[in-house]
Amino acid sequence: MQCLRCQGLLIAVQMRDMGQPPVSGWRCLLCGATTDPGIEANRASHDQPIRNRARVPGTPTAKPGISRVR
Ligand SMILES: [Zn+2]
């Protein structure tokens, strides 16, 4: 199985959370990304993130006065 982020090798792991029973999941050996069936179900129920949020030239910038870039 391959990592969705970096295509690295995923290994089976037991993930533990306080007060919760251990859950079988996957961890990437290269980038450390972890996933489990619950995470996959949540991911599948949402739209893909919008990758290109670049401003179109000529359109107004975000609200003036809150920019910290000088
Ligand atoms: Zn990875």
N, CA, C, O and the ligand as a Tripos MOL2 file, in Angstrom:
@<TRIPOS>MOLECULE
protein
  281   279    71     0     0
PROTEIN
NO_CHARGES

@<TRIPOS>ATOM
      1 N           0.8490   -1.1840    0.0000 N.3       1 MET1
      2 CA          0.0000    0.0000    0.0000 C.3       1 MET1
      3 C           0.8900    1.2410    0.0000 C.2       1 MET1
      4 O           1.9350    1.2610    0.6510 O.2       1 MET1
      5 N           0.4710    2.2850   -0.7370 N.am      2 GLN2
      6 CA          1.2850    3.4850   -0.8920 C.3       2 GLN2
      7 C           0.6570    4.6830   -0.1880 C.2       2 GLN2
      8 O          -0.5630    4.8230   -0.1060 O.2       2 GLN2
      9 N           1.5420    5.5380    0.3160 N.am      3 CYS3
     10 CA          1.1300    6.7790    0.9710 C.3       3 CYS3
     11 C           0.5110    7.7230   -0.0620 C.2       3 CYS3
     12 O           1.0240    7.8600   -1.1720 O.2       3 CYS3
     13 N          -0.6030    8.3780    0.3160 N.am      4 LEU4
     14 CA         -1.2570    9.3070   -0.6000 C.3       4 LEU4
     15 C          -0.4590   10.5940   -0.7570 C.2       4 LEU4
     16 O          -0.5870   11.2840   -1.7680 O.2       4 LEU4
     17 N           0.3720   10.9240    0.2470 N.am      5 ARG5
     18 CA          1.1410   12.1650    0.1810 C.3       5 ARG5
     19 C           2.4030   12.0100   -0.6620 C.2       5 ARG5
     20 O           2.6680   12.8070   -1.5630 O.2       5 ARG5
     21 N           3.1900   10.9520   -0.3470 N.am      6 CYS6
     22 CA          4.5280   10.8700   -0.9330 C.3       6 CYS6
     23 C           4.7610    9.5680   -1.6830 C.2       6 CYS6
     24 O           5.8610    9.3430   -2.1880 O.2       6 CYS6
     25 N           3.7660    8.7160   -1.7670 N.am      7 GLN7
     26 CA          3.8800    7.4180   -2.4430 C.3       7 GLN7
     27 C           4.8570    6.4980   -1.7230 C.2       7 GLN7
     28 O           5.3240    5.5190   -2.3060 O.2       7 GLN7
     29 N           5.1740    6.7990   -0.4560 N.am      8 GLY8
     30 CA          6.0660    5.9410    0.3250 C.3       8 GLY8
     31 C           5.3560    4.6740    0.7620 C.2       8 GLY8
     32 O           4.1600    4.4950    0.5310 O.2       8 GLY8
     33 N           6.1240    3.7970    1.4030 N.am      9 LEU9
     34 CA          5.5820    2.5160    1.8450 C.3       9 LEU9
     35 C           4.8140    2.6740    3.1510 C.2       9 LEU9
     36 O           5.3190    3.2690    4.1030 O.2       9 LEU9
     37 N           3.5990    2.1450    3.1960 N.am     10 LEU10
     38 CA          2.7920    2.1750    4.4080 C.3      10 LEU10
     39 C           2.9450    0.8550    5.1530 C.2      10 LEU10
     40 O           2.9640   -0.2150    4.5450 O.2      10 LEU10
     41 N           3.0540    0.9440    6.4780 N.am     11 ILE11
     42 CA          3.1010   -0.2540    7.3080 C.3      11 ILE11
     43 C           1.9010   -0.2390    8.2500 C.2      11 ILE11
     44 O           1.4150    0.8250    8.6350 O.2      11 ILE11
     45 N           1.4290   -1.4330    8.6170 N.am     12 ALA12
     46 CA          0.2980   -1.5400    9.5410 C.3      12 ALA12
     47 C           0.7510   -1.1880   10.9490 C.2      12 ALA12
     48 O           1.7970   -1.6550   11.4000 O.2      12 ALA12
     49 N          -0.0280   -0.3680   11.6460 N.am     13 VAL13
     50 CA          0.2830    0.0070   13.0250 C.3      13 VAL13
     51 C          -0.9830   -0.0460   13.8670 C.2      13 VAL13
     52 O          -2.0960    0.0140   13.3430 O.2      13 VAL13
     53 N          -0.8000   -0.1580   15.1690 N.am     14 GLN14
     54 CA         -1.9020   -0.0420   16.1150 C.3      14 GLN14
     55 C          -1.8450    1.3570   16.7080 C.2      14 GLN14
     56 O          -0.8640    1.7220   17.3570 O.2      14 GLN14
     57 N          -2.9040    2.1480   16.4850 N.am     15 MET15
     58 CA         -2.9280    3.5140   17.0090 C.3      15 MET15
     59 C          -3.7630    3.5390   18.2720 C.2      15 MET15
     60 O          -4.8580    2.9800   18.3260 O.2      15 MET15
     61 N          -3.2200    4.2030   19.2960 N.am     16 ARG16
     62 CA         -3.8960    4.2690   20.5900 C.3      16 ARG16
     63 C          -4.2180    5.7130   20.9290 C.2      16 ARG16
     64 O          -3.4240    6.6200   20.6800 O.2      16 ARG16
     65 N          -5.3880    5.9060   21.4980 N.am     17 ASP17
     66 CA         -5.7700    7.2090   22.0080 C.3      17 ASP17
     67 C          -6.2300    6.9950   23.4350 C.2      17 ASP17
     68 O          -6.7760    5.9420   23.7650 O.2      17 ASP17
     69 N          -6.0150    7.9780   24.2740 N.am     18 MET18
     70 CA         -6.3550    7.8080   25.6930 C.3      18 MET18
     71 C          -7.8200    7.4480   25.8610 C.2      18 MET18
     72 O          -8.7020    8.1350   25.3450 O.2      18 MET18
     73 N          -8.0750    6.3650   26.5890 N.am     19 GLY19
     74 CA         -9.4400    5.9680   26.8850 C.3      19 GLY19
     75 C         -10.1450    5.2780   25.7440 C.2      19 GLY19
     76 O         -11.3140    4.9140   25.8690 O.2      19 GLY19
     77 N          -9.4500    5.0890   24.6180 N.am     20 GLN20
     78 CA        -10.0700    4.4600   23.4580 C.3      20 GLN20
     79 C          -9.3820    3.1290   23.1660 C.2      20 GLN20
     80 O          -8.1890    2.9860   23.4320 O.2      20 GLN20
     81 N         -10.1030    2.1660   22.6310 N.am     21 PRO21
     82 CA         -9.4540    0.9150   22.2380 C.3      21 PRO21
     83 C          -8.5120    1.1600   21.0680 C.2      21 PRO21
     84 O          -8.7580    2.0590   20.2640 O.2      21 PRO21
     85 N          -7.4280    0.3720   20.9520 N.am     22 PRO22
     86 CA         -6.4990    0.5570   19.8310 C.3      22 PRO22
     87 C          -7.1920    0.3460   18.4890 C.2      22 PRO22
     88 O          -8.0930   -0.4830   18.3630 O.2      22 PRO22
     89 N          -6.7590    1.1040   17.4990 N.am     23 VAL23
     90 CA         -7.3300    1.0340   16.1570 C.3      23 VAL23
     91 C          -6.2250    0.6420   15.1870 C.2      23 VAL23
     92 O          -5.1210    1.1840   15.2460 O.2      23 VAL23
     93 N          -6.5150   -0.2900   14.3020 N.am     24 SER24
     94 CA         -5.5480   -0.6550   13.2740 C.3      24 SER24
     95 C          -5.5010    0.4240   12.2120 C.2      24 SER24
     96 O          -6.5390    0.8900   11.7420 O.2      24 SER24
     97 N          -4.3030    0.8180   11.8380 N.am     25 GLY25
     98 CA         -4.1510    1.8550   10.8260 C.3      25 GLY25
     99 C          -2.8840    1.6370   10.0340 C.2      25 GLY25
    100 O          -2.2860    0.5610   10.0570 O.2      25 GLY25
    101 N          -2.4880    2.6830    9.3320 N.am     26 TRP26
    102 CA         -1.3070    2.6270    8.4710 C.3      26 TRP26
    103 C          -0.4330    3.8300    8.7340 C.2      26 TRP26
    104 O          -0.9450    4.9250    8.9680 O.2      26 TRP26
    105 N           0.9000    3.6490    8.7000 N.am     27 ARG27
    106 CA          1.8380    4.7560    8.8480 C.3      27 ARG27
    107 C           2.8480    4.6910    7.7160 C.2      27 ARG27
    108 O           3.3540    3.6230    7.3710 O.2      27 ARG27
    109 N           3.1330    5.8620    7.1410 N.am     28 CYS28
    110 CA          4.1110    5.9540    6.0590 C.3      28 CYS28
    111 C           5.5160    5.9380    6.6400 C.2      28 CYS28
    112 O           5.8060    6.6670    7.5890 O.2      28 CYS28
    113 N           6.3860    5.1150    6.0770 N.am     29 LEU29
    114 CA          7.7710    5.0360    6.5440 C.3      29 LEU29
    115 C           8.5700    6.2680    6.1580 C.2      29 LEU29
    116 O           9.5630    6.5830    6.8150 O.2      29 LEU29
    117 N           8.1650    6.9700    5.1140 N.am     30 LEU30
    118 CA          8.9370    8.1170    4.6530 C.3      30 LEU30
    119 C           8.5130    9.4220    5.3150 C.2      30 LEU30
    120 O           9.3530   10.1330    5.8660 O.2      30 LEU30
    121 N           7.2230    9.7470    5.2700 N.am     31 CYS31
    122 CA          6.7870   11.0490    5.7730 C.3      31 CYS31
    123 C           6.0680   10.9590    7.1100 C.2      31 CYS31
    124 O           5.8140   11.9900    7.7330 O.2      31 CYS31
    125 N           5.7340    9.7650    7.5670 N.am     32 GLY32
    126 CA          5.1120    9.6180    8.8760 C.3      32 GLY32
    127 C           3.6120    9.8420    8.8920 C.2      32 GLY32
    128 O           3.0000    9.8270    9.9600 O.2      32 GLY32
    129 N           3.0060   10.0500    7.7290 N.am     33 ALA33
    130 CA          1.5620   10.2450    7.6760 C.3      33 ALA33
    131 C           0.8610    8.9930    8.1790 C.2      33 ALA33
    132 O           1.2490    7.8770    7.8340 O.2      33 ALA33
    133 N          -0.1770    9.1780    9.0010 N.am     34 THR34
    134 CA         -0.9320    8.0370    9.5010 C.3      34 THR34
    135 C          -2.3650    8.1360    9.0210 C.2      34 THR34
    136 O          -2.8950    9.2270    8.8100 O.2      34 THR34
    137 N          -2.9760    6.9910    8.8530 N.am     35 THR35
    138 CA         -4.3700    6.9450    8.4340 C.3      35 THR35
    139 C          -5.0170    5.7090    9.0250 C.2      35 THR35
    140 O          -4.3350    4.7400    9.3590 O.2      35 THR35
    141 N          -6.3230    5.7430    9.1540 N.am     36 ASP36
    142 CA         -7.0750    4.5800    9.6140 C.3      36 ASP36
    143 C          -8.4270    4.5910    8.9130 C.2      36 ASP36
    144 O          -8.7460    5.5500    8.2110 O.2      36 ASP36
    145 N          -9.2200    3.5520    9.0890 N.am     37 PRO37
    146 CA        -10.5020    3.5060    8.3690 C.3      37 PRO37
    147 C         -11.4050    4.7040    8.6530 C.2      37 PRO37
    148 O         -12.1350    5.1450    7.7650 O.2      37 PRO37
    149 N         -11.3680    5.2390    9.8750 N.am     38 GLY38
    150 CA        -12.1800    6.4120   10.1980 C.3      38 GLY38
    151 C         -11.7260    7.6390    9.4360 C.2      38 GLY38
    152 O         -12.5470    8.4070    8.9340 O.2      38 GLY38
    153 N         -10.4050    7.8270    9.3500 N.am     39 ILE39
    154 CA         -9.8550    8.9640    8.6120 C.3      39 ILE39
    155 C         -10.2150    8.8420    7.1340 C.2      39 ILE39
    156 O         -10.6000    9.8230    6.4970 O.2      39 ILE39
    157 N         -10.0870    7.6350    6.5990 N.am     40 GLU40
    158 CA        -10.4160    7.4150    5.1830 C.3      40 GLU40
    159 C         -11.8930    7.6970    4.9150 C.2      40 GLU40
    160 O         -12.2340    8.2750    3.8830 O.2      40 GLU40
    161 N         -12.7780    7.2900    5.8420 N.am     41 ALA41
    162 CA        -14.2100    7.5360    5.6600 C.3      41 ALA41
    163 C         -14.5010    9.0290    5.6690 C.2      41 ALA41
    164 O         -15.2970    9.5110    4.8630 O.2      41 ALA41
    165 N         -13.8550    9.7740    6.5850 N.am     42 ASN42
    166 CA        -14.0570   11.2290    6.6250 C.3      42 ASN42
    167 C         -13.5390   11.8870    5.3630 C.2      42 ASN42
    168 O         -14.1660   12.8030    4.8300 O.2      42 ASN42
    169 N         -12.3910   11.4190    4.8830 N.am     43 ARG43
    170 CA        -11.7920   11.9890    3.6720 C.3      43 ARG43
    171 C         -12.7010   11.7530    2.4670 C.2      43 ARG43
    172 O         -12.8620   12.6330    1.6220 O.2      43 ARG43
    173 N         -13.2880   10.5690    2.3950 N.am     44 ALA44
    174 CA        -14.1260   10.2180    1.2520 C.3      44 ALA44
    175 C         -15.4300   11.0130    1.2400 C.2      44 ALA44
    176 O         -16.0360   11.2040    0.1850 O.2      44 ALA44
    177 N         -15.8680   11.4830    2.4320 N.am     45 SER45
    178 CA        -17.1470   12.1830    2.5030 C.3      45 SER45
    179 C         -17.0080   13.6770    2.2590 C.2      45 SER45
    180 O         -18.0020   14.4030    2.2810 O.2      45 SER45
    181 N         -15.7640   14.1530    2.0200 N.am     46 HIS46
    182 CA        -15.5400   15.5710    1.7530 C.3      46 HIS46
    183 C         -14.9710   15.7520    0.3530 C.2      46 HIS46
    184 O         -14.4070   14.8270   -0.2310 O.2      46 HIS46
    185 N         -15.1350   16.9730   -0.1760 N.am     47 ASP47
    186 CA        -14.5680   17.2950   -1.4810 C.3      47 ASP47
    187 C         -13.0540   17.3940   -1.3740 C.2      47 ASP47
    188 O         -12.5140   17.5990   -0.2870 O.2      47 ASP47
    189 N         -12.3810   17.2500   -2.4890 N.am     48 GLN48
    190 CA        -10.9410   17.4350   -2.5390 C.3      48 GLN48
    191 C         -10.6180   18.9020   -2.2170 C.2      48 GLN48
    192 O         -11.3740   19.7940   -2.6000 O.2      48 GLN48
    193 N          -9.5050   19.1580   -1.5190 N.am     49 PRO49
    194 CA         -9.1360   20.5460   -1.2470 C.3      49 PRO49
    195 C          -8.7870   21.2840   -2.5260 C.2      49 PRO49
    196 O          -8.2980   20.6940   -3.4890 O.2      49 PRO49
    197 N          -9.0480   22.5900   -2.5180 N.am     50 ILE50
    198 CA         -8.6990   23.4270   -3.6660 C.3      50 ILE50
    199 C          -7.2320   23.7870   -3.5330 C.2      50 ILE50
    200 O          -6.8370   24.4490   -2.5730 O.2      50 ILE50
    201 N          -6.4200   23.3560   -4.4920 N.am     51 ARG51
    202 CA         -4.9750   23.5480   -4.3850 C.3      51 ARG51
    203 C          -4.5340   24.9370   -4.8150 C.2      51 ARG51
    204 O          -3.6270   25.5070   -4.2080 O.2      51 ARG51
    205 N          -5.1550   25.4960   -5.8500 N.am     52 ASN52
    206 CA         -4.6970   26.7660   -6.3960 C.3      52 ASN52
    207 C          -5.6340   27.8800   -5.9600 C.2      52 ASN52
    208 O          -6.6860   28.0850   -6.5660 O.2      52 ASN52
    209 N          -5.2540   28.6030   -4.9080 N.am     53 ARG53
    210 CA         -6.0590   29.7180   -4.4060 C.3      53 ARG53
    211 C          -5.4220   31.0370   -4.7770 C.2      53 ARG53
    212 O          -5.6990   32.0590   -4.1490 O.2      53 ARG53
    213 N          -4.5750   31.0310   -5.7870 N.am     54 ALA54
    214 CA         -3.8710   32.2550   -6.1660 C.3      54 ALA54
    215 C          -4.8650   33.3350   -6.5960 C.2      54 ALA54
    216 O          -5.8870   33.0490   -7.2200 O.2      54 ALA54
    217 N          -4.5370   34.5840   -6.2470 N.am     55 ARG55
    218 CA         -5.3770   35.7150   -6.6040 C.3      55 ARG55
    219 C          -5.2010   36.0120   -8.0850 C.2      55 ARG55
    220 O          -4.0880   35.9890   -8.6110 O.2      55 ARG55
    221 N          -6.3060   36.2890   -8.7390 N.am     56 VAL56
    222 CA         -6.2510   36.6530  -10.1540 C.3      56 VAL56
    223 C          -5.7780   38.0930  -10.2490 C.2      56 VAL56
    224 O          -6.3170   38.9600   -9.5630 O.2      56 VAL56
    225 N          -4.7660   38.3720  -11.0990 N.am     57 PRO57
    226 CA         -4.2690   39.7480  -11.2290 C.3      57 PRO57
    227 C          -5.3990   40.7120  -11.5770 C.2      57 PRO57
    228 O          -6.2400   40.4130  -12.4240 O.2      57 PRO57
    229 N          -5.4130   41.8850  -10.9120 N.am     58 GLY58
    230 CA         -6.4370   42.8740  -11.1730 C.3      58 GLY58
    231 C          -7.5950   42.8160  -10.2010 C.2      58 GLY58
    232 O          -8.4000   43.7450  -10.1520 O.2      58 GLY58
    233 N          -7.7010   41.7440   -9.4230 N.am     59 THR59
    234 CA         -8.7740   41.6520   -8.4390 C.3      59 THR59
    235 C          -8.2950   42.2590   -7.1270 C.2      59 THR59
    236 O          -7.0950   42.2720   -6.8500 O.2      59 THR59
    237 N          -9.2170   42.7560   -6.3230 N.am     60 PRO60
    238 CA         -8.7950   43.3840   -5.0580 C.3      60 PRO60
    239 C          -8.1400   42.3600   -4.1210 C.2      60 PRO60
    240 O          -8.4450   41.1680   -4.1650 O.2      60 PRO60
    241 N          -7.2380   42.8580   -3.2800 N.am     61 THR61
    242 CA         -6.5840   41.9990   -2.3040 C.3      61 THR61
    243 C          -7.5420   41.7210   -1.1620 C.2      61 THR61
    244 O          -8.6660   42.2230   -1.1370 O.2      61 THR61
    245 N          -7.0820   40.9130   -0.2160 N.am     62 ALA62
    246 CA         -7.8790   40.6390    0.9730 C.3      62 ALA62
    247 C          -8.0920   41.9370    1.7430 C.2      62 ALA62
    248 O          -7.5600   42.9790    1.3630 O.2      62 ALA62
    249 N          -8.8580   41.8790    2.8100 N.am     63 LYS63
    250 CA         -9.2000   43.0730    3.5720 C.3      63 LYS63
    251 C          -7.9590   43.9000    3.8910 C.2      63 LYS63
    252 O          -6.9870   43.3780    4.4370 O.2      63 LYS63
    253 N          -7.9890   45.1990    3.5500 N.am     64 PRO64
    254 CA         -6.8190   46.0360    3.8290 C.3      64 PRO64
    255 C          -6.6500   46.2550    5.3300 C.2      64 PRO64
    256 O          -7.6160   46.2640    6.0930 O.2      64 PRO64
    257 N          -5.3960   46.4290    5.7230 N.am     65 GLY65
    258 CA         -5.1330   46.7500    7.1120 C.3      65 GLY65
    259 C          -4.7930   45.5540    7.9740 C.2      65 GLY65
    260 O          -4.3520   45.7300    9.1100 O.2      65 GLY65
    261 N          -4.9820   44.3440    7.4750 N.am     66 ILE66
    262 CA         -4.6610   43.1930    8.3060 C.3      66 ILE66
    263 C          -3.4130   42.4920    7.8100 C.2      66 ILE66
    264 O          -2.9670   41.5170    8.4160 O.2      66 ILE66
    265 N          -2.8420   42.9740    6.7130 N.am     67 SER67
    266 CA         -1.6440   42.3420    6.1740 C.3      67 SER67
    267 C          -0.4440   42.6250    7.0570 C.2      67 SER67
    268 O          -0.2460   43.7620    7.4870 O.2      67 SER67
    269 N           0.3500   41.6220    7.3290 N.am     68 ARG68
    270 CA          1.5550   41.7920    8.1450 C.3      68 ARG68
    271 C           2.8070   41.8480    7.2890 C.2      68 ARG68
    272 O           3.9170   41.9850    7.8040 O.2      68 ARG68
    273 N           2.6230   41.7420    5.9840 N.am     69 VAL69
    274 CA          3.7660   41.7830    5.0840 C.3      69 VAL69
    275 C           4.1520   43.2350    4.8440 C.2      69 VAL69
    276 O           3.2900   44.0560    4.5300 O.2      69 VAL69
    277 N           5.4230   43.5650    4.9850 N.am     70 ARG70
    278 CA          5.8540   44.9470    4.7750 C.3      70 ARG70
    279 C           6.7610   45.0460    3.5850 C.2      70 ARG70
    280 O           7.2250   46.1360    3.2520 O.2      70 ARG70
    281 ZN          4.2410    9.4150    2.9970 Zn       71 ZN71
@<TRIPOS>BOND
     1     1     2 1
     2     2     3 1
     3     3     4 2
     4     3     5 am
     5     5     6 1
     6     6     7 1
     7     7     8 2
     8     7     9 am
     9     9    10 1
    10    10    11 1
    11    11    12 2
    12    11    13 am
    13    13    14 1
    14    14    15 1
    15    15    16 2
    16    15    17 am
    17    17    18 1
    18    18    19 1
    19    19    20 2
    20    19    21 am
    21    21    22 1
    22    22    23 1
    23    23    24 2
    24    23    25 am
    25    25    26 1
    26    26    27 1
    27    27    28 2
    28    27    29 am
    29    29    30 1
    30    30    31 1
    31    31    32 2
    32    31    33 am
    33    33    34 1
    34    34    35 1
    35    35    36 2
    36    35    37 am
    37    37    38 1
    38    38    39 1
    39    39    40 2
    40    39    41 am
    41    41    42 1
    42    42    43 1
    43    43    44 2
    44    43    45 am
    45    45    46 1
    46    46    47 1
    47    47    48 2
    48    47    49 am
    49    49    50 1
    50    50    51 1
    51    51    52 2
    52    51    53 am
    53    53    54 1
    54    54    55 1
    55    55    56 2
    56    55    57 am
    57    57    58 1
    58    58    59 1
    59    59    60 2
    60    59    61 am
    61    61    62 1
    62    62    63 1
    63    63    64 2
    64    63    65 am
    65    65    66 1
    66    66    67 1
    67    67    68 2
    68    67    69 am
    69    69    70 1
    70    70    71 1
    71    71    72 2
    72    71    73 am
    73    73    74 1
    74    74    75 1
    75    75    76 2
    76    75    77 am
    77    77    78 1
    78    78    79 1
    79    79    80 2
    80    79    81 am
    81    81    82 1
    82    82    83 1
    83    83    84 2
    84    83    85 am
    85    85    86 1
    86    86    87 1
    87    87    88 2
    88    87    89 am
    89    89    90 1
    90    90    91 1
    91    91    92 2
    92    91    93 am
    93    93    94 1
    94    94    95 1
    95    95    96 2
    96    95    97 am
    97    97    98 1
    98    98    99 1
    99    99   100 2
   100    99   101 am
   101   101   102 1
   102   102   103 1
   103   103   104 2
   104   103   105 am
   105   105   106 1
   106   106   107 1
   107   107   108 2
   108   107   109 am
   109   109   110 1
   110   110   111 1
   111   111   112 2
   112   111   113 am
   113   113   114 1
   114   114   115 1
   115   115   116 2
   116   115   117 am
   117   117   118 1
   118   118   119 1
   119   119   120 2
   120   119   121 am
   121   121   122 1
   122   122   123 1
   123   123   124 2
   124   123   125 am
   125   125   126 1
   126   126   127 1
   127   127   128 2
   128   127   129 am
   129   129   130 1
   130   130   131 1
   131   131   132 2
   132   131   133 am
   133   133   134 1
   134   134   135 1
   135   135   136 2
   136   135   137 am
   137   137   138 1
   138   138   139 1
   139   139   140 2
   140   139   141 am
   141   141   142 1
   142   142   143 1
   143   143   144 2
   144   143   145 am
   145   145   146 1
   146   146   147 1
   147   147   148 2
   148   147   149 am
   149   149   150 1
   150   150   151 1
   151   151   152 2
   152   151   153 am
   153   153   154 1
   154   154   155 1
   155   155   156 2
   156   155   157 am
   157   157   158 1
   158   158   159 1
   159   159   160 2
   160   159   161 am
   161   161   162 1
   162   162   163 1
   163   163   164 2
   164   163   165 am
   165   165   166 1
   166   166   167 1
   167   167   168 2
   168   167   169 am
   169   169   170 1
   170   170   171 1
   171   171   172 2
   172   171   173 am
   173   173   174 1
   174   174   175 1
   175   175   176 2
   176   175   177 am
   177   177   178 1
   178   178   179 1
   179   179   180 2
   180   179   181 am
   181   181   182 1
   182   182   183 1
   183   183   184 2
   184   183   185 am
   185   185   186 1
   186   186   187 1
   187   187   188 2
   188   187   189 am
   189   189   190 1
   190   190   191 1
   191   191   192 2
   192   191   193 am
   193   193   194 1
   194   194   195 1
   195   195   196 2
   196   195   197 am
   197   197   198 1
   198   198   199 1
   199   199   200 2
   200   199   201 am
   201   201   202 1
   202   202   203 1
   203   203   204 2
   204   203   205 am
   205   205   206 1
   206   206   207 1
   207   207   208 2
   208   207   209 am
   209   209   210 1
   210   210   211 1
   211   211   212 2
   212   211   213 am
   213   213   214 1
   214   214   215 1
   215   215   216 2
   216   215   217 am
   217   217   218 1
   218   218   219 1
   219   219   220 2
   220   219   221 am
   221   221   222 1
   222   222   223 1
   223   223   224 2
   224   223   225 am
   225   225   226 1
   226   226   227 1
   227   227   228 2
   228   227   229 am
   229   229   230 1
   230   230   231 1
   231   231   232 2
   232   231   233 am
   233   233   234 1
   234   234   235 1
   235   235   236 2
   236   235   237 am
   237   237   238 1
   238   238   239 1
   239   239   240 2
   240   239   241 am
   241   241   242 1
   242   242   243 1
   243   243   244 2
   244   243   245 am
   245   245   246 1
   246   246   247 1
   247   247   248 2
   248   247   249 am
   249   249   250 1
   250   250   251 1
   251   251   252 2
   252   251   253 am
   253   253   254 1
   254   254   255 1
   255   255   256 2
   256   255   257 am
   257   257   258 1
   258   258   259 1
   259   259   260 2
   260   259   261 am
   261   261   262 1
   262   262   263 1
   263   263   264 2
   264   263   265 am
   265   265   266 1
   266   266   267 1
   267   267   268 2
   268   267   269 am
   269   269   270 1
   270   270   271 1
   271   271   272 2
   272   271   273 am
   273   273   274 1
   274   274   275 1
   275   275   276 2
   276   275   277 am
   277   277   278 1
   278   278   279 1
   279   279   280 2
@<TRIPOS>SUBSTRUCTURE
     1 MET1         2 RESIDUE 1 A MET
     2 GLN2         6 RESIDUE 1 A GLN
     3 CYS3        10 RESIDUE 1 A CYS
     4 LEU4        14 RESIDUE 1 A LEU
     5 ARG5        18 RESIDUE 1 A ARG
     6 CYS6        22 RESIDUE 1 A CYS
     7 GLN7        26 RESIDUE 1 A GLN
     8 GLY8        30 RESIDUE 1 A GLY
     9 LEU9        34 RESIDUE 1 A LEU
    10 LEU10       38 RESIDUE 1 A LEU
    11 ILE11       42 RESIDUE 1 A ILE
    12 ALA12       46 RESIDUE 1 A ALA
    13 VAL13       50 RESIDUE 1 A VAL
    14 GLN14       54 RESIDUE 1 A GLN
    15 MET15       58 RESIDUE 1 A MET
    16 ARG16       62 RESIDUE 1 A ARG
    17 ASP17       66 RESIDUE 1 A ASP
    18 MET18       70 RESIDUE 1 A MET
    19 GLY19       74 RESIDUE 1 A GLY
    20 GLN20       78 RESIDUE 1 A GLN
    21 PRO21       82 RESIDUE 1 A PRO
    22 PRO22       86 RESIDUE 1 A PRO
    23 VAL23       90 RESIDUE 1 A VAL
    24 SER24       94 RESIDUE 1 A SER
    25 GLY25       98 RESIDUE 1 A GLY
    26 TRP26      102 RESIDUE 1 A TRP
    27 ARG27      106 RESIDUE 1 A ARG
    28 CYS28      110 RESIDUE 1 A CYS
    29 LEU29      114 RESIDUE 1 A LEU
    30 LEU30      118 RESIDUE 1 A LEU
    31 CYS31      122 RESIDUE 1 A CYS
    32 GLY32      126 RESIDUE 1 A GLY
    33 ALA33      130 RESIDUE 1 A ALA
    34 THR34      134 RESIDUE 1 A THR
    35 THR35      138 RESIDUE 1 A THR
    36 ASP36      142 RESIDUE 1 A ASP
    37 PRO37      146 RESIDUE 1 A PRO
    38 GLY38      150 RESIDUE 1 A GLY
    39 ILE39      154 RESIDUE 1 A ILE
    40 GLU40      158 RESIDUE 1 A GLU
    41 ALA41      162 RESIDUE 1 A ALA
    42 ASN42      166 RESIDUE 1 A ASN
    43 ARG43      170 RESIDUE 1 A ARG
    44 ALA44      174 RESIDUE 1 A ALA
    45 SER45      178 RESIDUE 1 A SER
    46 HIS46      182 RESIDUE 1 A HIS
    47 ASP47      186 RESIDUE 1 A ASP
    48 GLN48      190 RESIDUE 1 A GLN
    49 PRO49      194 RESIDUE 1 A PRO
    50 ILE50      198 RESIDUE 1 A ILE
    51 ARG51      202 RESIDUE 1 A ARG
    52 ASN52      206 RESIDUE 1 A ASN
    53 ARG53      210 RESIDUE 1 A ARG
    54 ALA54      214 RESIDUE 1 A ALA
    55 ARG55      218 RESIDUE 1 A ARG
    56 VAL56      222 RESIDUE 1 A VAL
    57 PRO57      226 RESIDUE 1 A PRO
    58 GLY58      230 RESIDUE 1 A GLY
    59 THR59      234 RESIDUE 1 A THR
    60 PRO60      238 RESIDUE 1 A PRO
    61 THR61      242 RESIDUE 1 A THR
    62 ALA62      246 RESIDUE 1 A ALA
    63 LYS63      250 RESIDUE 1 A LYS
    64 PRO64      254 RESIDUE 1 A PRO
    65 GLY65      258 RESIDUE 1 A GLY
    66 ILE66      262 RESIDUE 1 A ILE
    67 SER67      266 RESIDUE 1 A SER
    68 ARG68      270 RESIDUE 1 A ARG
    69 VAL69      274 RESIDUE 1 A VAL
    70 ARG70      278 RESIDUE 1 A ARG
    71 ZN71       281 GROUP 0 **** ****
